[in-house]
Amino acid sequence: MPLKIGSRLFAPRPFTTLVTLALLAALVALGRWQLRRADEQQRLVDAFAAGTDAARAVELGTPPLPRYQRVEAHGRYDTARQVLIDNMTSDDGRAGYYVITPFALSGGGWLLVNRGWTPTGASRAVLPDVSVPGNERPLRGRIDKLPSAGIHMGHPEPLQPPFPVRATYPSRPELQALLHERDLSAAGELVLLDAAEPDGYLRRWKAPGLPPMRHLAYAVQWFGLAATLLVIYVATNLRRA
């Protein structure tokens, strides 16, 4: 039913109203999703900052620790069994690998250590030299998760030697099967090697994803589009009485 507003009538067509409501719902939903992403990202940033607190000693029996918790351990690198996680890019967009090296704890058990990013080189047919001394040493880093893909396509082939093995987003069970090691510490999936530690590569660790303010800016854009659509809807359906 038309609604009289001053000297004008607001008389939208049913089809126009349905399309506008559907678009408004989609735009508002996208804005709210970006707000949730901003909140999630802020929690990651806060967790990364909180990880600068005192380090926790890690052993085989250490229970799961919070993500980005700073840790320390003592043991030695396994020089013979390393994994190169493929399709990793540096801050400036160069292609390369994360170097994952098993670390044998002095008291028994293992950690998986991300020693940093290294470029692919001139040819992907030739893997980089990621050798590392196997002497006893202390180790410091942060607990983190293994890199994961946003979308998984198909079923990857089982990882097989020779080492170093090149892998695309391997899971912890896949790495356990490859290394034939069940005694991985439950403290975390991975340890990000501190930048000050020796025998590492490029390590500019930070919370993954976009900054929270970027998500907030996207949310403002979606809500702005919703408001613009509403104004256009009202304006185009006002007629002279």
Residue frames as qw, qx, qy, qz and C-alpha x, y, z in Angstrom:
[[0.000, 0.890, 0.455, 0.000, 0.00, 0.00, 0.00],
 [0.392, 0.575, -0.052, 0.717, 1.46, 3.42, -0.92],
 [0.475, -0.600, -0.382, 0.518, 2.67, 5.58, 1.98],
 [0.198, 0.889, 0.158, 0.380, 2.23, 9.33, 1.72],
 [0.605, -0.376, -0.139, 0.688, 5.27, 11.34, 2.83],
 [0.048, -0.490, 0.039, 0.869, 4.56, 15.05, 2.56],
 [0.537, 0.566, -0.088, -0.620, 3.78, 15.80, -1.04],
 [0.366, 0.417, -0.784, -0.278, 5.11, 12.44, -2.25],
 [0.933, -0.117, 0.073, -0.333, 4.04, 8.83, -2.27],
 [0.132, -0.494, 0.858, 0.039, 6.34, 5.95, -1.34],
 [0.877, 0.206, 0.173, -0.398, 5.09, 3.12, -3.54],
 [0.099, -0.503, 0.823, 0.246, 7.74, 0.45, -4.14],
 [0.778, 0.183, -0.434, -0.415, 7.09, -2.47, -6.44],
 [0.896, -0.358, 0.216, -0.150, 7.05, -5.93, -4.78],
 [0.911, 0.262, -0.063, 0.311, 9.82, -7.33, -6.98],
 [0.288, 0.712, -0.289, 0.572, 12.06, -4.32, -6.31],
 [0.535, -0.663, 0.300, -0.429, 11.43, -4.65, -2.59],
 [0.979, -0.165, 0.118, 0.013, 12.34, -8.35, -2.55],
 [0.759, 0.438, -0.144, 0.460, 15.56, -7.81, -4.49],
 [0.024, 0.755, -0.296, 0.585, 16.52, -4.89, -2.27],
 [0.733, -0.556, 0.250, -0.300, 15.86, -6.85, 0.93],
 [0.980, 0.039, 0.023, 0.195, 17.94, -9.77, -0.34],
 [0.555, 0.568, -0.201, 0.573, 20.85, -7.49, -1.25],
 [0.280, -0.753, 0.268, -0.531, 20.58, -5.63, 2.07],
 [0.898, -0.395, 0.158, -0.116, 20.69, -8.91, 3.98],
 [0.895, 0.230, -0.052, 0.380, 23.77, -10.04, 2.03],
 [0.306, 0.688, -0.222, 0.619, 25.62, -6.74, 2.53],
 [0.504, -0.691, 0.264, -0.446, 24.86, -6.61, 6.24],
 [0.975, -0.201, 0.084, 0.039, 25.92, -10.26, 6.64],
 [0.743, 0.412, -0.143, 0.508, 29.22, -9.51, 4.90],
 [0.019, -0.750, 0.260, -0.608, 29.79, -6.52, 7.17],
 [0.744, -0.553, 0.231, -0.295, 29.12, -8.58, 10.29],
 [0.971, 0.062, -0.026, 0.228, 31.42, -11.32, 9.01],
 [0.488, 0.586, -0.242, 0.600, 34.22, -8.78, 8.62],
 [0.376, -0.717, 0.274, -0.519, 33.58, -7.59, 12.18],
 [0.938, -0.311, 0.142, -0.064, 33.95, -11.16, 13.43],
 [0.838, 0.330, -0.102, 0.423, 37.14, -11.57, 11.39],
 [0.119, 0.745, -0.278, 0.595, 38.50, -8.35, 12.92],
 [0.663, -0.603, 0.266, -0.356, 37.76, -9.72, 16.40],
 [0.987, -0.043, 0.068, 0.136, 39.41, -13.07, 15.61],
 [0.644, 0.537, -0.163, 0.520, 42.44, -11.33, 14.13],
 [0.175, -0.780, 0.291, -0.525, 42.76, -9.06, 17.16],
 [0.860, -0.442, 0.212, -0.139, 42.80, -12.12, 19.41],
 [0.909, 0.218, -0.017, 0.354, 45.63, -13.59, 17.30],
 [0.312, 0.708, -0.220, 0.595, 47.59, -10.34, 17.52],
 [0.498, -0.703, 0.273, -0.428, 47.05, -10.21, 21.29],
 [0.969, -0.211, 0.123, 0.040, 48.11, -13.85, 21.64],
 [0.751, 0.437, -0.123, 0.480, 51.28, -13.18, 19.65],
 [0.015, 0.747, -0.283, 0.601, 52.09, -10.20, 21.87],
 [0.730, -0.559, 0.231, -0.318, 51.36, -12.20, 25.02],
 [0.976, 0.095, -0.097, 0.168, 53.75, -14.90, 23.81],
 [0.383, 0.665, -0.378, 0.519, 56.63, -12.61, 24.69],
 [0.638, -0.664, 0.222, -0.319, 56.14, -13.57, 28.36],
 [0.352, -0.561, 0.748, -0.036, 58.48, -15.95, 30.19],
 [0.552, 0.297, -0.706, -0.330, 59.39, -19.10, 28.25],
 [0.868, -0.237, 0.286, -0.331, 58.07, -22.53, 29.22],
 [0.146, -0.435, 0.873, 0.163, 60.36, -25.55, 29.20],
 [0.821, 0.225, -0.176, -0.494, 59.15, -28.23, 26.77],
 [0.256, -0.298, 0.919, -0.005, 59.49, -31.97, 27.24],
 [0.196, -0.110, -0.891, -0.395, 57.73, -35.00, 25.79],
 [0.190, -0.503, -0.824, 0.177, 55.06, -34.90, 28.51],
 [0.020, 0.212, 0.145, -0.966, 54.38, -31.16, 28.29],
 [0.345, 0.595, 0.703, -0.180, 50.62, -30.59, 27.81],
 [0.364, 0.632, 0.418, 0.542, 49.30, -28.46, 24.92],
 [0.288, -0.411, -0.177, 0.847, 50.40, -24.85, 25.28],
 [0.319, 0.819, 0.283, -0.383, 48.67, -21.68, 24.02],
 [0.671, 0.575, 0.223, 0.412, 49.48, -20.62, 20.50],
 [0.296, 0.796, -0.164, 0.501, 52.54, -18.33, 20.34],
 [0.701, -0.706, 0.101, 0.026, 53.65, -19.29, 23.87],
 [0.277, 0.760, -0.576, 0.120, 57.39, -18.79, 24.11],
 [0.968, -0.242, 0.059, -0.026, 59.19, -22.06, 24.83],
 [0.097, 0.735, -0.671, 0.005, 62.69, -23.42, 25.34],
 [0.994, -0.046, 0.065, -0.077, 64.07, -26.92, 25.00],
 [0.176, -0.693, 0.678, 0.169, 67.38, -28.78, 24.85],
 [0.874, 0.145, 0.463, 0.000, 68.40, -31.44, 22.37],
 [0.267, -0.361, 0.615, 0.649, 69.71, -31.80, 18.83],
 [0.600, 0.480, -0.152, -0.622, 68.47, -31.46, 15.27],
 [0.790, 0.113, 0.592, 0.113, 67.89, -34.57, 13.19],
 [0.005, 0.602, -0.429, -0.673, 70.09, -33.71, 10.22],
 [0.150, -0.050, 0.901, 0.403, 68.91, -36.63, 8.07],
 [0.050, 0.549, 0.821, 0.145, 65.11, -36.10, 8.04],
 [0.027, 0.376, 0.144, -0.915, 63.88, -32.67, 7.03],
 [0.313, 0.630, 0.703, 0.103, 60.75, -31.41, 5.27],
 [0.093, -0.094, 0.184, 0.974, 60.36, -28.43, 2.94],
 [0.285, 0.639, 0.639, -0.320, 56.84, -26.97, 3.03],
 [0.331, 0.218, 0.514, 0.761, 56.22, -25.74, -0.49],
 [0.011, -0.688, -0.493, -0.532, 54.34, -22.67, -1.77],
 [0.409, -0.740, -0.305, 0.439, 55.43, -20.38, 1.04],
 [0.383, 0.732, 0.116, 0.551, 56.07, -16.73, 0.13],
 [0.439, -0.163, -0.315, 0.825, 58.21, -14.08, 1.75],
 [0.025, 0.704, 0.375, -0.603, 56.97, -10.61, 2.70],
 [0.128, 0.564, -0.326, -0.748, 58.06, -9.31, -0.70],
 [0.793, 0.390, 0.056, -0.465, 56.23, -12.09, -2.59],
 [0.291, 0.520, -0.785, -0.168, 59.14, -14.39, -3.45],
 [0.928, -0.088, -0.235, -0.277, 58.41, -18.12, -3.65],
 [0.157, 0.525, -0.777, 0.310, 60.15, -20.49, -1.30],
 [0.710, -0.225, -0.667, -0.020, 59.92, -23.12, 1.43],
 [0.530, -0.695, 0.317, -0.368, 59.56, -23.34, 5.19],
 [0.491, 0.355, -0.777, 0.172, 62.31, -25.61, 6.51],
 [0.783, -0.463, 0.086, -0.406, 60.88, -28.06, 9.06],
 [0.433, 0.418, -0.760, 0.245, 63.50, -29.97, 11.05],
 [0.802, -0.466, -0.364, -0.082, 62.78, -32.61, 13.74],
 [0.009, 0.666, -0.523, 0.532, 64.40, -31.79, 17.08],
 [0.739, -0.187, -0.640, 0.102, 65.24, -34.70, 19.41],
 [0.424, -0.794, 0.138, -0.413, 64.64, -33.64, 23.02],
 [0.157, 0.513, -0.777, 0.329, 67.35, -34.61, 25.50],
 [0.429, -0.141, 0.726, -0.518, 64.82, -36.34, 27.76],
 [0.270, 0.225, 0.923, 0.158, 63.15, -38.22, 24.92],
 [0.330, 0.755, 0.524, -0.218, 60.54, -37.24, 22.39],
 [0.427, 0.196, 0.412, 0.781, 60.54, -34.83, 19.48],
 [0.179, 0.732, 0.231, -0.615, 59.58, -31.34, 18.40],
 [0.562, 0.531, 0.428, 0.468, 59.03, -30.09, 14.87],
 [0.265, -0.651, -0.022, 0.711, 60.91, -26.83, 14.38],
 [0.500, 0.805, 0.256, 0.191, 60.29, -24.30, 11.65],
 [0.610, -0.337, 0.092, 0.712, 63.76, -22.92, 10.97],
 [0.069, 0.649, -0.050, -0.756, 62.44, -20.21, 8.69],
 [0.684, 0.671, 0.226, -0.174, 61.88, -19.39, 5.03],
 [0.392, -0.411, 0.570, 0.593, 64.35, -20.05, 2.22],
 [0.508, 0.546, -0.191, -0.638, 63.91, -19.25, -1.51],
 [0.930, 0.230, 0.269, -0.094, 63.36, -21.91, -4.16],
 [0.462, -0.417, 0.549, 0.558, 66.40, -20.87, -6.18],
 [0.209, 0.413, -0.498, -0.733, 66.90, -20.82, -9.93],
 [0.528, 0.041, -0.732, -0.428, 65.27, -24.23, -10.51],
 [0.737, -0.322, 0.250, -0.540, 62.62, -26.16, -8.60],
 [0.917, 0.165, -0.363, -0.024, 64.29, -29.36, -9.76],
 [0.546, 0.231, -0.556, 0.582, 67.14, -28.65, -7.34],
 [0.548, -0.756, -0.355, -0.040, 66.23, -28.48, -3.66],
 [0.007, 0.860, -0.333, 0.387, 68.08, -26.00, -1.43],
 [0.585, 0.117, -0.679, 0.428, 70.83, -27.17, 0.90],
 [0.502, -0.690, -0.010, -0.521, 69.24, -27.09, 4.37],
 [0.749, -0.023, -0.563, 0.350, 71.90, -29.06, 6.24],
 [0.374, -0.797, 0.157, -0.448, 72.31, -28.25, 9.92],
 [0.215, 0.398, -0.812, 0.370, 74.81, -29.39, 12.59],
 [0.734, -0.359, -0.521, -0.248, 73.53, -32.16, 14.86],
 [0.327, 0.182, -0.639, 0.672, 75.28, -31.00, 18.05],
 [0.319, -0.617, -0.667, 0.270, 73.51, -30.70, 21.42],
 [0.111, 0.252, 0.034, 0.961, 72.08, -27.22, 21.89],
 [0.163, 0.468, 0.591, -0.637, 69.41, -25.14, 23.61],
 [0.077, 0.363, 0.641, 0.672, 66.50, -24.04, 21.46],
 [0.106, 0.441, 0.448, -0.771, 64.06, -21.15, 21.86],
 [0.062, -0.191, -0.631, -0.749, 60.95, -20.33, 19.90],
 [0.479, 0.056, 0.258, -0.837, 57.18, -19.97, 19.89],
 [0.392, 0.236, 0.887, -0.068, 54.45, -22.56, 19.70],
 [0.405, 0.363, -0.212, -0.812, 52.45, -22.38, 16.47],
 [0.815, 0.279, 0.456, -0.224, 50.33, -24.45, 14.11],
 [0.500, 0.000, 0.653, 0.569, 51.46, -26.00, 10.84],
 [0.241, 0.301, -0.260, -0.885, 50.64, -23.89, 7.77],
 [0.419, 0.346, 0.835, -0.085, 47.31, -24.97, 6.29],
 [0.034, 0.169, 0.569, 0.804, 45.48, -24.32, 3.03],
 [0.406, 0.110, 0.233, -0.877, 42.19, -22.48, 2.98],
 [0.850, 0.239, -0.001, -0.470, 40.70, -25.06, 0.59],
 [0.435, -0.327, 0.828, 0.135, 41.80, -28.69, 0.33],
 [0.689, 0.444, -0.269, -0.506, 41.55, -30.22, -3.13],
 [0.826, 0.243, -0.501, -0.090, 41.56, -33.98, -3.55],
 [0.864, -0.487, 0.113, 0.056, 43.70, -36.42, -1.58],
 [0.141, 0.831, -0.535, -0.052, 47.46, -35.77, -1.52],
 [0.835, 0.220, -0.495, 0.094, 49.90, -38.57, -2.16],
 [0.786, -0.591, -0.057, 0.174, 51.58, -40.03, 0.95],
 [0.031, 0.909, -0.414, 0.009, 54.88, -38.36, 1.77],
 [0.979, 0.020, 0.027, 0.200, 57.87, -40.51, 0.87],
 [0.432, -0.658, 0.381, 0.485, 61.67, -40.17, 1.23],
 [0.660, 0.002, -0.295, 0.691, 64.29, -39.30, 0.05],
 [0.281, -0.871, -0.247, 0.319, 64.87, -36.38, 2.38],
 [0.208, 0.241, 0.439, -0.840, 64.48, -33.49, 2.37],
 [0.190, 0.479, 0.840, 0.168, 60.89, -34.18, 1.38],
 [0.116, -0.040, -0.140, -0.983, 58.99, -31.45, -0.40],
 [0.034, -0.484, -0.866, 0.123, 55.38, -31.25, 0.86],
 [0.144, -0.383, -0.236, -0.882, 52.38, -28.96, 0.37],
 [0.521, -0.413, 0.172, -0.727, 50.57, -28.16, 3.62],
 [0.532, -0.011, -0.843, 0.074, 51.31, -31.45, 5.38],
 [0.651, -0.626, -0.089, -0.420, 49.31, -32.35, 8.48],
 [0.334, -0.622, 0.651, -0.278, 50.84, -33.51, 11.76],
 [0.875, -0.038, 0.464, -0.133, 49.71, -37.14, 11.23],
 [0.792, 0.602, -0.062, 0.083, 51.25, -37.10, 7.75],
 [0.179, 0.781, -0.530, 0.279, 54.56, -35.88, 9.15],
 [0.620, -0.427, 0.602, -0.265, 54.43, -38.48, 11.91],
 [0.933, 0.226, 0.276, -0.051, 53.91, -41.21, 9.33],
 [0.597, 0.741, -0.251, 0.177, 56.76, -39.87, 7.20],
 [0.013, 0.712, -0.600, 0.365, 59.18, -39.66, 10.14],
 [0.757, -0.140, -0.638, 0.014, 57.96, -42.90, 11.76],
 [0.200, 0.110, -0.582, 0.780, 57.83, -41.06, 15.08],
 [0.389, -0.644, -0.615, -0.235, 54.91, -41.27, 17.48],
 [0.524, -0.556, -0.377, 0.523, 56.62, -39.48, 20.37],
 [0.189, 0.511, 0.122, 0.830, 55.99, -35.91, 19.24],
 [0.108, -0.198, -0.553, 0.802, 55.51, -33.53, 22.13],
 [0.005, 0.701, 0.702, 0.123, 51.90, -32.44, 22.65],
 [0.226, -0.520, -0.187, 0.802, 53.06, -28.92, 23.51],
 [0.378, 0.694, -0.007, -0.613, 52.26, -27.75, 19.97],
 [0.861, 0.467, 0.200, 0.028, 52.28, -28.74, 16.32],
 [0.646, 0.532, -0.032, 0.546, 55.33, -26.65, 15.57],
 [0.454, -0.706, -0.088, 0.536, 57.94, -24.37, 17.11],
 [0.426, 0.868, 0.032, 0.252, 58.85, -21.15, 15.30],
 [0.745, -0.105, -0.157, 0.640, 62.58, -20.76, 15.80],
 [0.184, -0.893, -0.122, 0.392, 63.48, -17.41, 17.37],
 [0.519, 0.838, -0.072, 0.151, 65.22, -14.95, 15.06],
 [0.160, -0.839, 0.506, -0.121, 68.21, -14.81, 17.42],
 [0.850, -0.220, 0.479, 0.014, 68.79, -18.58, 17.29],
 [0.041, -0.540, 0.687, 0.485, 71.55, -19.93, 15.00],
 [0.160, -0.010, 0.940, 0.303, 71.15, -22.25, 12.01],
 [0.364, 0.618, 0.625, -0.308, 67.91, -20.68, 10.79],
 [0.318, 0.357, 0.505, 0.719, 66.68, -18.85, 7.72],
 [0.119, -0.329, -0.087, -0.933, 64.45, -15.81, 7.22],
 [0.313, -0.466, -0.796, 0.226, 62.25, -15.50, 10.34],
 [0.124, -0.165, 0.068, -0.976, 59.93, -12.50, 10.48],
 [0.183, -0.385, -0.903, 0.057, 57.27, -14.15, 12.56],
 [0.263, -0.021, 0.170, -0.949, 53.96, -12.37, 13.13],
 [0.511, 0.300, 0.683, -0.427, 50.31, -13.23, 13.58],
 [0.249, 0.155, 0.762, 0.577, 48.97, -14.50, 10.22],
 [0.131, 0.730, 0.667, 0.076, 46.29, -12.77, 8.21],
 [0.155, 0.675, 0.166, 0.702, 45.31, -9.16, 7.63],
 [0.111, 0.071, -0.492, 0.860, 45.56, -6.51, 10.35],
 [0.036, 0.536, 0.780, -0.321, 42.33, -6.10, 12.38],
 [0.136, 0.590, 0.085, -0.791, 41.88, -2.53, 11.10],
 [0.132, 0.170, -0.701, -0.680, 41.78, -3.83, 7.53],
 [0.110, -0.370, -0.919, -0.085, 38.82, -6.05, 8.40],
 [0.007, 0.631, 0.489, -0.603, 37.11, -3.12, 10.13],
 [0.115, 0.433, -0.302, -0.842, 37.62, -1.01, 7.00],
 [0.157, -0.079, -0.863, -0.474, 36.03, -3.75, 4.89],
 [0.065, -0.520, -0.812, 0.257, 33.10, -3.91, 7.33],
 [0.074, 0.593, 0.167, -0.784, 32.56, -0.17, 7.01],
 [0.142, 0.230, -0.604, -0.750, 32.55, -0.54, 3.22],
 [0.146, -0.282, -0.924, -0.215, 29.89, -3.28, 3.30],
 [0.052, -0.628, -0.630, 0.454, 27.70, -1.33, 5.73],
 [0.049, 0.495, -0.127, -0.858, 28.19, 1.79, 3.61],
 [0.152, 0.010, -0.768, -0.622, 27.02, -0.09, 0.52],
 [0.119, -0.479, -0.866, 0.081, 23.98, -1.30, 2.44],
 [0.009, -0.641, -0.343, 0.686, 23.14, 2.27, 3.49],
 [0.087, 0.343, -0.429, -0.831, 23.63, 3.52, -0.09],
 [0.124, -0.200, -0.896, -0.378, 21.36, 0.79, -1.44],
 [0.071, -0.594, -0.729, 0.333, 18.67, 1.73, 1.06],
 [0.039, 0.580, 0.042, -0.813, 18.86, 5.41, 0.09],
 [0.127, 0.165, -0.666, -0.717, 18.64, 4.52, -3.62],
 [0.090, -0.357, -0.925, -0.096, 15.67, 2.25, -2.93],
 [0.007, -0.669, -0.529, 0.522, 13.76, 4.95, -1.09],
 [0.029, 0.524, -0.186, -0.831, 14.68, 7.70, -3.57],
 [0.116, 0.085, -0.758, -0.636, 13.67, 5.74, -6.67],
 [0.165, -0.429, -0.882, -0.101, 10.32, 4.74, -5.19],
 [0.004, 0.566, 0.395, -0.724, 9.17, 8.21, -4.12],
 [0.195, 0.433, 0.603, 0.641, 6.69, 9.74, -6.55],
 [0.155, -0.094, 0.079, -0.980, 4.76, 12.98, -6.61],
 [0.252, 0.347, 0.804, -0.413, 1.35, 12.60, -5.03]]
